[in-house]
Amino acid sequence: MGKIKQEIEKYLKKHKYCVLCTSSNDDPRATSVRYEVGEDLTVIIYSENYTKKFNHLKKNKKVALALHNQRMPYKGLQLWGTAEIISPDDPRHFEYLPKRAKKSEKMMEACKVLNLIIVKPERIVMLGQLSSSGRYLLWTKDKKGKEKERVVKTAIEMSKL
């Protein structure tokens, strides 16, 4: 695992809440959600399936996530990827549950009615007051699974990527 990917994973695991952005037919939606981090930077979100975000996800699987901290040094993270809905009756539902949920009967019971939104990242940008070597950390994964990492020093350079 590369240094940038490690830094991103550490930041994702340090936080538990983000904003999930979905869209369908020119109708954007931003929803605060709790998440867990799975393997390979996969983000796992638990939610009821009767919400507007599920209607969006059925039509458009492309999503974005955003999160930030409010303490110095200021940092933020944006993630773009593809979402998959896994219902409680899907055999994969149990395998995606976090270890702490599998150890608690109360959480296992609650998870029986929650759908999972599995977000596979394709691009992640971590920004803010980072090291002097760069302002933005960029991680991408192409359709063949090849990962790339890059430090970007200016907002102008970042806007061209």
Beta strands, then each sheet from edge to edge (+ up, - down):
strand 1: 17-24
strand 2: 27-37
strand 3: 43-47
strand 4: 62-68
strand 5: 75-86
strand 6: 115-128
strand 7: 136-141
strand 8: 147-152
sheet 1: 8+ 7- 6+ 3- 2+ 1- 4+ 5-
end
